Amino acid sequence: MIEPKLILITLLVKLGVAAAVSGALARSRVFQNLLFTSKRRPSQTLGLLAFIVIPLALGVWVRVVVPNFFAADVSFETTILLGILLGPLSAIGGAIALSLPAMLHHEYLSLPFDLAVAITAGLFGKFVEEEEVWSFSPFVDLSIYRWIRRNLRKPRFDRQILLLVLIIGMEICREWLARLYPARLFALTTHSWPIRLAIWACAAMVVGIPLKVWNAIRNERFLEEQKRLLLEARLDALQRQINPHFLFNTLNSIASLVRFRPEQARELIVKLANILRALLKDHDFYILLRDELSFTDDYLDIEVVRFGAEKLRVVKEIDPVTLDLPVPSMLLQPLIENSIKHGLEPRISGGTITLRSRFELGKMIIEVEDDGVGIGPGRSHSSGVLSGTGIGMKNVRERLDVLFGDAAHFDVTSHPGRGTKVTLMIPVSEDWDRENQDEVPRSSTRA
């Protein structure tokens, strides 16, 4: 019979062991991915068992070889965890591995008892919903209080209380067998009823602590996934925005060309179709700058026809190195549209739009400049977003904030009567930077 003080100390240390092991495992991203994968391959299940079983089997071995260090053995609670989380087959495999050190120490009832626990817990895990397992509380008194409170209002079958009863019932069976066969099965035994109750409660808490720790990580991952989906939906909505006035004006231009210049009207229809196809199809958030410029060319060709080649001129000063760098898709079109609508369209003689790109100090710099009317005194450009210039520039600013945060830079400079320049600084992958920084040419191409 173990001394009561040693039992109480063992129970406290046991709780600490459960918290330490579950916390250490939760810090591993590999363990998280294995644990929270809904459909595991056999190799993934074996990997997850290895994460859990190997360190705790060593704990059983420590309990066997180190006198009075009983807290290291949490094989009973671990088998229950494996059953309710992974199912009976995985729990049986874990139970065999966990019982081996005890079997080698002639505790021959360890294996059949652990197998019975694995099957019982595994069947329970198959019977209940996943959320009912994850919401199991290690605070036994609160669970009972909640159960009584709920059932006083509306009686119902509570599977969490059933799990609590199963854990305590199996712990009672273990204690009973250990009394009958003291050298064949390990259990904390005592004649003191208060300490016996503490042993039962501790078993439930040792099962509940890992569930609480891992469920907190599970909820964090769920929130991160929801946040990612929200950002993707927001980016997708921003990417698909197109000015309805542009579409209306383009269709008017096509209608006016159909009778007199049908070939040019056909070219505009093809270019408009390319633009709409790019907006509607599912695409990545990043594309190469050369592909973004190709999309922009279709837009500019339409605008040149609308305004006339003598009123809208386009100049490109593109560093060849930047053509194969990734940029957010649909990045330039809103800026060009803003320059045309608010910079050149109010000007009778039209003007020029200049596109520039270069690579400097690990960042790609893109400039969209026009020589239009500029920003008048009544129009603000604080924070890089012009009031009275529509959603285009705000769209680009929001997308840069979502994708890069403070690593990207958005700047607007304007001189009334002389034009406006929008400058974007986008961070470039460090891997690309290391591979190419010695090969960056200083020349640029003008188109």
ABEGO torsion letter per residue (X at the ends): XBBAAAAAAAAAAAAAAAAAAAAAAAABAAAAAAAABABBBAAAAAAAAAAAAAAAAAAAAAAAABBGBAAABAAAAAAAAAAAAAEAAAAAAAAAAAAAAAAAAGBAAAAAAAAAAAAAAAAAAAABBAAAAAABBABAAAAAAAAAAAAAABBBBBAAAAAAAAAAAAAAAAAAAAAABAAABBBBBBABAAAAAAAAAAAAAAAAAAAAAAAAAAAAAAAAAAAAAAAAAAAAAAAABBBAAAAAAAAAAAAAAAAABAAAAAAAAAAAAAAAAAAABBBBABBBAAAAAAAAAAAAAAAAAAAEAAABBBBBBBBAAAAABBBBBGAAAAAAAAAAAAAAAABAAEEBBBBBBBBBGGBBBBBBBBABAEBBAABBABGGBBBGAEAAAAAAAAAAAAAAEAABBBBBBBBBGAEBBBBBBBBBBAAAAAAAAAABBABBBBX
